[in-house]
Amino acid sequence: MNKKKVYILEDRGILFVQGKDAKEFLQNLITNDIEKVNETNSCFASLLTPQGKYLFDFLIVKHKDGYFLDCEKLQIENLYNQLDLYKLRSKIEILNLSNEFVVAVLSDKKFLEFDGAKNLPGFTIKYIEDPIFLDPRKKELGARIIVNLEKLYLSLKKLDLKASDIDEYYKFSHEIGIVQKSTDQLKNKIFGIECNFEELNGLDFKKGCYVGQENTARIKLKDKLSKKLLPIEVVKGSIKVDDEVSFNEIKLGKILISDKYPFGLIKFKDESFDFNKTLNCGSASIKILRPRWLK
């Protein structure tokens, strides 16, 4: 990632959860440990169904007396409604600040030039009053700054950063196997643990109860994880959601996201599967990209 470039992610939304019970409220819902989140550390987490299926994923950043939730804007209203459903008598307030704040991404190299910055996933500092944090999923994704829209371009000018095509960023994210686009197409179709949340620092197996914890823990402890969400390269033809992925008529998975940055749920442990093979997918030929972090 070029040190002079910045990617303004206008397709990301921001919720702000604040109030006396904000920490406890989130702790009882999310897959990660909210205790990890403070002025110097942010985290990646998700919200699952009671059965452990994917609903939403987001980054959590401490802000004043509450927490920013950085989520795909396409999902932000649904996430708001889901959190509001769980609110009950909790002394919290949930605000949709997507029209006031914007997320921008700068390189990890640029981040390390800031005073006090450390080369640790999730490490968080302040630039003036705005949080900047090294992506807690993988450092290669750079650092994110959550800034008031009115201050955005002045801040970028002071930092000597040039706005660049966000497709560069999302193409890189796809190549290293981290899904950030069209996440609504995953809802209720895939277990959270199949989304690689453990490898991306989004699951904490020591924190105790949260929504979907029982099935997630069972899959982990009984070594039942046989499928993973993996990036797709279309070699020839075109694909669509629910197309079967196969090799010599042996079913190896299916397409869950078919848009510009496609992903499929793949039986990565099947003896017929190999990252080097060209696979069949409907009338198309595809390859499965192997993320560097995959064991």
TALIN-V759766 format. One record per backbone hydrogen bond with DSSP energy under -1.0 kcal/mol. CO is the residue of the C=O (numbers start at 1). NH is the residue of the N-H. E is the energy in kcal/mol with one decimal. If there is no record, write none. Layout:
BEGIN
<<CO	NH	E> <CO	NH	E>>
END
This chain:
BEGIN
<<2	5	-1.3> <4	162	-2.9> <6	164	-2.6> <7	105	-2.5> <8	10	-1.6> <9	12	-1.7> <11	73	-2.9> <13	71	-2.2> <14	97	-2.4> <15	69	-2.7> <16	95	-2.5> <17	67	-2.4> <18	93	-2.7> <19	22	-1.7> <21	25	-3.0> <22	26	-2.3> <23	27	-2.5> <24	28	-1.8> <26	29	-1.6> <26	30	-2.6> <31	204	-2.2> <33	36	-2.0> <34	37	-1.7> <38	41	-1.1> <40	124	-1.8> <41	38	-2.1> <43	60	-3.2> <45	58	-2.6> <46	31	-1.8> <47	55	-1.3> <47	56	-1.9> <49	52	-2.3> <52	192	-2.8> <53	49	-2.5> <54	188	-2.6> <56	47	-2.4> <58	45	-2.6> <59	70	-2.8> <60	43	-1.9> <61	68	-3.2> <63	66	-2.5> <66	63	-2.6> <67	17	-2.6> <68	61	-2.2> <69	15	-2.1> <70	59	-2.0> <71	13	-3.8> <72	75	-2.1> <75	79	-2.6> <76	80	-2.5> <77	81	-2.4> <78	82	-2.2> <79	83	-2.5> <80	84	-2.5> <81	85	-1.7> <82	86	-1.2> <87	90	-2.7> <90	92	-1.9> <91	21	-2.0> <93	18	-2.4> <95	16	-2.8> <97	100	-1.8> <97	101	-2.3> <100	149	-3.2> <102	147	-2.4> <103	9	-2.5> <104	145	-2.7> <105	7	-2.6> <106	143	-3.1> <107	111	-2.1> <108	112	-1.9> <110	113	-1.5> <111	114	-1.8> <114	117	-1.8> <118	120	-2.1> <120	123	-2.4> <122	42	-2.4> <123	134	-2.2> <125	132	-2.6> <127	130	-2.4> <130	127	-3.1> <131	146	-1.9> <132	125	-2.7> <133	144	-2.8> <134	122	-2.6> <138	141	-1.7> <139	142	-2.2> <142	135	-2.8> <143	106	-2.8> <144	133	-2.5> <145	104	-2.2> <147	102	-2.6> <148	151	-1.8> <151	155	-2.6> <152	156	-2.4> <153	157	-2.0> <154	158	-2.2> <155	159	-1.8> <156	161	-2.5> <157	160	-1.1> <162	6	-2.0> <165	168	-1.6> <166	170	-2.5> <167	171	-2.4> <168	172	-1.8> <169	173	-2.4> <170	174	-2.2> <171	175	-2.3> <172	176	-1.9> <173	178	-2.8> <174	177	-1.5> <182	185	-1.7> <183	186	-1.8> <186	189	-2.2> <190	54	-3.2> <191	194	-1.0> <192	195	-1.4> <194	229	-2.5> <196	200	-1.6> <197	202	-3.8> <198	201	-1.4> <210	213	-2.1> <212	216	-1.7> <213	217	-2.8> <214	218	-2.1> <215	219	-2.5> <216	220	-1.8> <217	221	-3.1> <218	222	-2.3> <219	224	-2.6> <220	223	-1.2> <226	269	-1.1> <228	266	-2.9> <230	264	-2.6> <231	289	-2.4> <233	287	-2.4> <236	285	-2.4> <240	243	-1.9> <243	255	-2.2> <245	252	-3.6> <245	253	-1.1> <246	280	-2.9> <247	250	-1.7> <250	247	-1.8> <252	267	-3.3> <253	245	-2.9> <254	265	-2.4> <255	242	-3.1> <257	263	-1.6> <262	232	-2.5> <263	256	-2.0> <263	257	-2.3> <264	230	-2.8> <265	254	-1.5> <266	228	-2.2> <266	268	-1.9> <267	270	-1.4> <270	273	-1.8> <274	277	-1.7> <279	286	-2.5> <280	246	-2.5> <281	284	-2.5> <284	281	-2.4> <285	235	-2.2> <285	236	-1.9> <286	279	-3.2> <287	233	-3.0> <291	294	-1.5>>
END
